[in-house]
Amino acid sequence: MTIEINNTSIKDVKLVKPAKFEDPRGFFAETWNMNSLAKNGINLTFVQENHSFSYKKGTLRGLHFQKPPHSQLKLVRCGRGAFLDVFVDIRPGSETFGTWGTEVISFQNRHQLIIPEGFAHGFLTLEDNTEIVYKCSEFYKPSHEVTLRYDDSSLNIDWKFDLENLFLSDKDKKGISLNDASNYFI
């Protein structure tokens, strides 16, 4: 198998580790294989792929999600650089509701994350000139996009960065609380 699947700190979020085949010219890696994932009980269909580029280390994007009926599952990977990926379970009926987890995703480690529907998702760049590429199970609907506060005191997320020195959009500064976000997934 060319793709290894592991659990993260939250069982519904999966860490995907594609094999890397190197020779003197460079490397080859199969980053997506529906059959390899299906052998692990993961059946995904994607309708959109996004590419995000951040110029500066310390750029925080998120925590974003789309409310039902247009919620998205995401498969996230790094094209260049490195980032701290943060995922928050906002499903009130889940045993891990309000729990967050992190993974470092980089060009070097080639890891990917499968982040299911019902999770807010964001990332903090750890290097200048970082690219994030992610597939989505649902089309982007601006009317259904919601931002969860990255600094919600009820979550107390450890971004492993001085939050006073973030590069952050106005939209991401105005996120809603976990309590309000959970109302969408009842």
N, C-alpha and C positions, 0 to 999 in steps of 0.2 A: 504494500500500500504506500502511496506517495504522500498521503496526508494523515497525520496523527491528530487525534481529538483528545483533549484533556478537560477536566473540570476546572472551574475557577472557584473563588471563595463563595460564589453564589451558584448553586448547581445548574440553574437554567441558562447561565452564560457559559459558553464553551470557548476554550482556547484551541485554536487550530494551528498546527505546526506542519507546514509543507516541507517535504524533503527538498534538499538543494543538491544539485549535481554540478560539480565544478571540474574544470579542466584549464589548461593554460590560456584559453580565450576568455574565460569568465565563468558564468554559471547559468544554469537553467533551473527553474522551479515551477511546478504546476501549482498555481495558486487557487484554483477552483476546479473541482471534479465532482460532479453530481453523484456518480457511482460510488466513489470512495466515501463520501459523506453518508449516502444511503446505507452502506454496509454498517455504519455506526448508528443507524436509526434516525439520521437527520435528513429530512426531505425538504428542500428549499426551492422556491421559485422566485426569481428576481425580475423586476420590471424596469429598474433604473440603476445607473451607476454614477456616483458623484466623485469629484476630484477637488480637494481643498488644498490650498497652498498658503503657508504662513511665513512671512519674511523674518519674523523675530522670535527668538526663544522667549518663552513667557506669554505667548498668545494663548488665551483661553477661549474656546468656542463651546458653548453649551451652558447648561445641560438642556438638550432639546428632546422633544418627542412629538409625535402626531397623535391627536386624540382619535378614538374610534368614530366612525368605521374606517378610518384611513390610517390606523396605526401601522408602524413599520418595524419589521425585523431588519437588522443590519449585519452585514459581514464587513468588518473594518480591517484595513491593512495599511502599512506604511510604504509609500513609494520612494521616499528619501528622508533622511533625518531620523528623528525619534520623538515620541510623545507619550505622555501619561494618559491612558484612556481611563475614564471614570464612568461607571454605570450604576444606576440607582433603581431599585425595584419600587415601582409606584403602584403596584397591584394590591389593593387593600386586603384581599382574601388570601394572599400569599403568605407562607410561613416566613418569608424573608422580606416582607414589606418594610420599607424604610431603611433597608440595609444597602450599603454601597460597597463596591469593590473597585480595585484598580489593577491595571496591568501595564507594563511598559511595552510598547510596540515600536519596533524600529526596523530600519532597512537592514541592519546587521542581523537581528534575530529572526526576521521574516515571519514572526507570529501574526496571527489574525484573531479577531474575536467575533463570535456570533452573539449578537445582543438581541434578545427576543422582544416582541411587542410587549408593552407594559413596563418598559424601562426607559428612564431618561438617560441620555448619553451625552458626554462631552469629552473634550480632550485639552490638554495643556502641552504646548510644544516644549521640548527639552533641548532643541537645537535650532539655530537659525535655518531658514530655507527648508522647512519640513513640509512634506506632501502626505496627505491622507487620502486614500481611495476607499470608497465603500459602496457596496451593492445594497439595494433596498428592495423589500418585498412589495412595497406599495409606492405609487407615484407620489411625489411631493405635492401637497395641497396647502398653500399658504394659509387658507382659512382654518386649517386644522393643526397648524404648528403652534406649539406651546413651549415656553422656556421655564424651567425650574431654576430657582435661585441657586447659583453655584456656592453661595455662602450662607445657605439656610442653616440657622443655628440648631434646628432640630436634627439635622444630618451631621453637622460638624465634620465635613469631608476634609481629610488631610491631603491637600494638593501638593505637598512637598515643595512649596514655593512661597516666597513672600508675596502675599496677595496685594500688597500696596504697589507692587511693580508689574502688575498684569497689563497686557494689551487686551482690551475687552471692548466689544461693540456696545452701543447704547441699548440695543435690544437685550443683550445678555446681562446688562446691569439691572434690568427691570423684570426679572423672572418672578414667578409665583412661588408660594410655599409648598412644601411637601403635602400638607393637609389639603390645600386647594387642588394640587395636581392629582391626588388620589381620587378625587371625585369623578374623574373621567373614566376610570376603569372599574366601576362598581358593577 
